[in-house]
Amino acid sequence: MDGLTMKVSVNGEYIELPAEATVSVLLKQLKLLPDRVAVEMDKQIVRRSDWDRAEISAGASLEVVQFVGGG
């Protein structure tokens, strides 16, 4: 990465990410446990197996859903 950033929408709020960030980078920045979330990018589900290579484009709209256990 070259130090550039981009804005993306995550759950309706804009955040900055490094240019060329992947879904994995997003989850690390948000400090979310990968085994407890599902990710949708521009209305398409991103498979967990693709997170390391699924690049996020500037202006992308992402939804991150966290699974919570309980009873």
VMD Tcl script that builds the backbone (N, CA, C; Angstrom):
set m [mol new atoms 213]
animate dup $m
set s [atomselect $m all]
$s set {name element resname resid chain x y z} {
  {N N MET 1 A 0.846 -1.178 0.000}
  {CA C MET 1 A 0.000 0.000 0.000}
  {C C MET 1 A 0.889 1.237 0.000}
  {N N ASP 2 A 0.381 2.301 -0.580}
  {CA C ASP 2 A 1.202 3.484 -0.771}
  {C C ASP 2 A 0.841 4.643 0.145}
  {N N GLY 3 A 0.110 4.419 1.212}
  {CA C GLY 3 A -0.230 5.473 2.146}
  {C C GLY 3 A -1.509 6.227 1.815}
  {N N LEU 4 A -2.110 5.947 0.674}
  {CA C LEU 4 A -3.359 6.599 0.305}
  {C C LEU 4 A -4.520 5.946 1.037}
  {N N THR 5 A -5.570 6.730 1.247}
  {CA C THR 5 A -6.756 6.183 1.900}
  {C C THR 5 A -7.976 6.403 1.015}
  {N N MET 6 A -9.049 5.734 1.381}
  {CA C MET 6 A -10.319 5.872 0.665}
  {C C MET 6 A -11.435 5.838 1.691}
  {N N LYS 7 A -12.584 6.374 1.315}
  {CA C LYS 7 A -13.762 6.331 2.178}
  {C C LYS 7 A -14.704 5.258 1.668}
  {N N VAL 8 A -15.235 4.493 2.611}
  {CA C VAL 8 A -16.238 3.476 2.305}
  {C C VAL 8 A -17.328 3.561 3.366}
  {N N SER 9 A -18.487 3.046 3.035}
  {CA C SER 9 A -19.601 3.019 3.978}
  {C C SER 9 A -19.662 1.639 4.624}
  {N N VAL 10 A -19.631 1.625 5.952}
  {CA C VAL 10 A -19.753 0.375 6.699}
  {C C VAL 10 A -20.949 0.516 7.628}
  {N N ASN 11 A -21.962 -0.301 7.377}
  {CA C ASN 11 A -23.198 -0.253 8.163}
  {C C ASN 11 A -23.768 1.167 8.221}
  {N N GLY 12 A -23.677 1.874 7.085}
  {CA C GLY 12 A -24.265 3.203 6.982}
  {C C GLY 12 A -23.399 4.350 7.453}
  {N N GLU 13 A -22.189 4.076 7.952}
  {CA C GLU 13 A -21.291 5.128 8.409}
  {C C GLU 13 A -20.021 5.104 7.579}
  {N N TYR 14 A -19.543 6.303 7.195}
  {CA C TYR 14 A -18.327 6.372 6.391}
  {C C TYR 14 A -17.093 6.280 7.273}
  {N N ILE 15 A -16.146 5.458 6.825}
  {CA C ILE 15 A -14.858 5.327 7.497}
  {C C ILE 15 A -13.768 5.403 6.436}
  {N N GLU 16 A -12.531 5.624 6.882}
  {CA C GLU 16 A -11.396 5.615 5.973}
  {C C GLU 16 A -10.651 4.303 6.115}
  {N N LEU 17 A -10.249 3.784 4.978}
  {CA C LEU 17 A -9.446 2.563 4.917}
  {C C LEU 17 A -8.233 2.837 4.050}
  {N N PRO 18 A -7.169 2.065 4.230}
  {CA C PRO 18 A -6.047 2.187 3.302}
  {C C PRO 18 A -6.505 1.816 1.894}
  {N N ALA 19 A -5.970 2.510 0.899}
  {CA C ALA 19 A -6.263 2.146 -0.489}
  {C C ALA 19 A -5.868 0.690 -0.687}
  {N N GLU 20 A -6.601 -0.017 -1.504}
  {CA C GLU 20 A -6.364 -1.429 -1.798}
  {C C GLU 20 A -6.635 -2.351 -0.607}
  {N N ALA 21 A -7.404 -1.876 0.381}
  {CA C ALA 21 A -7.741 -2.715 1.534}
  {C C ALA 21 A -8.633 -3.872 1.094}
  {N N THR 22 A -8.501 -4.968 1.805}
  {CA C THR 22 A -9.350 -6.133 1.587}
  {C C THR 22 A -10.363 -6.228 2.724}
  {N N VAL 23 A -11.272 -7.156 2.600}
  {CA C VAL 23 A -12.243 -7.385 3.670}
  {C C VAL 23 A -11.516 -7.769 4.960}
  {N N SER 24 A -10.460 -8.555 4.866}
  {CA C SER 24 A -9.691 -8.928 6.060}
  {C C SER 24 A -9.107 -7.702 6.750}
  {N N VAL 25 A -8.589 -6.755 5.968}
  {CA C VAL 25 A -8.039 -5.517 6.529}
  {C C VAL 25 A -9.141 -4.732 7.239}
  {N N LEU 26 A -10.312 -4.659 6.630}
  {CA C LEU 26 A -11.444 -3.967 7.244}
  {C C LEU 26 A -11.775 -4.572 8.604}
  {N N LEU 27 A -11.880 -5.884 8.664}
  {CA C LEU 27 A -12.245 -6.544 9.921}
  {C C LEU 27 A -11.196 -6.313 10.994}
  {N N LYS 28 A -9.916 -6.318 10.605}
  {CA C LYS 28 A -8.851 -6.028 11.578}
  {C C LYS 28 A -8.968 -4.603 12.085}
  {N N GLN 29 A -9.231 -3.655 11.176}
  {CA C GLN 29 A -9.357 -2.255 11.580}
  {C C GLN 29 A -10.539 -2.073 12.531}
  {N N LEU 30 A -11.618 -2.799 12.289}
  {CA C LEU 30 A -12.804 -2.704 13.145}
  {C C LEU 30 A -12.678 -3.544 14.416}
  {N N LYS 31 A -11.589 -4.305 14.513}
  {CA C LYS 31 A -11.325 -5.173 15.672}
  {C C LYS 31 A -12.451 -6.180 15.894}
  {N N LEU 32 A -12.873 -6.795 14.785}
  {CA C LEU 32 A -13.930 -7.805 14.849}
  {C C LEU 32 A -13.336 -9.194 14.682}
  {N N LEU 33 A -13.897 -10.153 15.396}
  {CA C LEU 33 A -13.456 -11.537 15.264}
  {C C LEU 33 A -14.029 -12.120 13.977}
  {N N PRO 34 A -13.174 -12.576 13.076}
  {CA C PRO 34 A -13.651 -13.048 11.778}
  {C C PRO 34 A -14.608 -14.231 11.848}
  {N N ASP 35 A -14.507 -15.041 12.884}
  {CA C ASP 35 A -15.384 -16.213 12.952}
  {C C ASP 35 A -16.782 -15.867 13.459}
  {N N ARG 36 A -17.037 -14.588 13.747}
  {CA C ARG 36 A -18.343 -14.187 14.269}
  {C C ARG 36 A -19.034 -13.126 13.416}
  {N N VAL 37 A -18.618 -13.006 12.144}
  {CA C VAL 37 A -19.236 -11.994 11.292}
  {C C VAL 37 A -19.549 -12.538 9.902}
  {N N ALA 38 A -20.450 -11.850 9.231}
  {CA C ALA 38 A -20.724 -12.063 7.806}
  {C C ALA 38 A -20.560 -10.702 7.145}
  {N N VAL 39 A -20.079 -10.701 5.899}
  {CA C VAL 39 A -19.798 -9.442 5.209}
  {C C VAL 39 A -20.499 -9.417 3.853}
  {N N GLU 40 A -21.148 -8.289 3.588}
  {CA C GLU 40 A -21.772 -8.040 2.296}
  {C C GLU 40 A -21.118 -6.780 1.724}
  {N N MET 41 A -20.701 -6.843 0.456}
  {CA C MET 41 A -20.099 -5.690 -0.204}
  {C C MET 41 A -20.898 -5.381 -1.462}
  {N N ASP 42 A -21.407 -4.165 -1.527}
  {CA C ASP 42 A -22.224 -3.734 -2.662}
  {C C ASP 42 A -23.314 -4.758 -2.981}
  {N N LYS 43 A -24.004 -5.172 -1.919}
  {CA C LYS 43 A -25.169 -6.078 -1.990}
  {C C LYS 43 A -24.833 -7.502 -2.423}
  {N N GLN 44 A -23.571 -7.887 -2.304}
  {CA C GLN 44 A -23.149 -9.257 -2.608}
  {C C GLN 44 A -22.437 -9.831 -1.384}
  {N N ILE 45 A -22.844 -11.022 -0.967}
  {CA C ILE 45 A -22.170 -11.683 0.148}
  {C C ILE 45 A -20.740 -12.014 -0.270}
  {N N VAL 46 A -19.790 -11.721 0.621}
  {CA C VAL 46 A -18.394 -12.069 0.367}
  {C C VAL 46 A -18.088 -13.326 1.171}
  {N N ARG 47 A -17.707 -14.389 0.478}
  {CA C ARG 47 A -17.395 -15.646 1.160}
  {C C ARG 47 A -16.154 -15.473 2.033}
  {N N ARG 48 A -16.193 -16.085 3.182}
  {CA C ARG 48 A -15.068 -16.018 4.116}
  {C C ARG 48 A -13.757 -16.423 3.435}
  {N N SER 49 A -13.807 -17.407 2.566}
  {CA C SER 49 A -12.596 -17.877 1.881}
  {C C SER 49 A -12.023 -16.827 0.927}
  {N N ASP 50 A -12.804 -15.794 0.607}
  {CA C ASP 50 A -12.343 -14.734 -0.302}
  {C C ASP 50 A -11.905 -13.463 0.417}
  {N N TRP 51 A -12.044 -13.387 1.721}
  {CA C TRP 51 A -11.783 -12.148 2.447}
  {C C TRP 51 A -10.373 -11.604 2.240}
  {N N ASP 52 A -9.371 -12.477 2.160}
  {CA C ASP 52 A -7.989 -12.006 2.007}
  {C C ASP 52 A -7.729 -11.383 0.643}
  {N N ARG 53 A -8.520 -11.725 -0.353}
  {CA C ARG 53 A -8.271 -11.192 -1.698}
  {C C ARG 53 A -9.411 -10.319 -2.229}
  {N N ALA 54 A -10.478 -10.162 -1.471}
  {CA C ALA 54 A -11.610 -9.331 -1.906}
  {C C ALA 54 A -11.288 -7.860 -1.636}
  {N N GLU 55 A -10.775 -7.171 -2.674}
  {CA C GLU 55 A -10.411 -5.765 -2.522}
  {C C GLU 55 A -11.657 -4.888 -2.473}
  {N N ILE 56 A -11.599 -3.899 -1.603}
  {CA C ILE 56 A -12.694 -2.953 -1.428}
  {C C ILE 56 A -12.391 -1.724 -2.278}
  {N N SER 57 A -13.359 -1.281 -3.048}
  {CA C SER 57 A -13.197 -0.094 -3.893}
  {C C SER 57 A -13.632 1.151 -3.133}
  {N N ALA 58 A -13.031 2.286 -3.474}
  {CA C ALA 58 A -13.443 3.560 -2.883}
  {C C ALA 58 A -14.936 3.751 -3.113}
  {N N GLY 59 A -15.638 4.179 -2.078}
  {CA C GLY 59 A -17.070 4.411 -2.176}
  {C C GLY 59 A -17.931 3.173 -2.015}
  {N N ALA 60 A -17.301 2.029 -1.790}
  {CA C ALA 60 A -18.062 0.784 -1.627}
  {C C ALA 60 A -18.989 0.882 -0.418}
  {N N SER 61 A -20.058 0.109 -0.475}
  {CA C SER 61 A -21.007 0.026 0.630}
  {C C SER 61 A -20.926 -1.380 1.214}
  {N N LEU 62 A -20.543 -1.459 2.480}
  {CA C LEU 62 A -20.395 -2.750 3.142}
  {C C LEU 62 A -21.346 -2.857 4.318}
  {N N GLU 63 A -21.822 -4.055 4.537}
  {CA C GLU 63 A -22.609 -4.372 5.725}
  {C C GLU 63 A -21.873 -5.492 6.441}
  {N N VAL 64 A -21.615 -5.287 7.720}
  {CA C VAL 64 A -20.939 -6.297 8.530}
  {C C VAL 64 A -21.902 -6.685 9.640}
  {N N VAL 65 A -22.270 -7.953 9.670}
  {CA C VAL 65 A -23.223 -8.458 10.655}
  {C C VAL 65 A -22.476 -9.335 11.638}
  {N N GLN 66 A -22.625 -9.028 12.923}
  {CA C GLN 66 A -21.976 -9.812 13.971}
  {C C GLN 66 A -22.966 -10.810 14.550}
  {N N PHE 67 A -22.478 -12.025 14.748}
  {CA C PHE 67 A -23.292 -13.061 15.375}
  {C C PHE 67 A -23.026 -13.040 16.870}
  {N N VAL 68 A -24.095 -13.059 17.644}
  {CA C VAL 68 A -23.984 -13.008 19.095}
  {C C VAL 68 A -24.641 -14.251 19.667}
  {N N GLY 69 A -23.895 -14.953 20.505}
  {CA C GLY 69 A -24.454 -16.134 21.150}
  {C C GLY 69 A -25.258 -15.735 22.372}
  {N N GLY 70 A -26.074 -16.606 22.794}
  {CA C GLY 70 A -26.859 -16.321 23.986}
  {C C GLY 70 A -27.996 -17.308 24.115}
  {N N GLY 71 A -28.742 -17.103 25.130}
  {CA C GLY 71 A -29.838 -18.029 25.324}
  {C C GLY 71 A -31.016 -17.393 25.969}
}
mol reanalyze $m
mol bondsrecalc $m
mol representation Tube
mol addrep $m
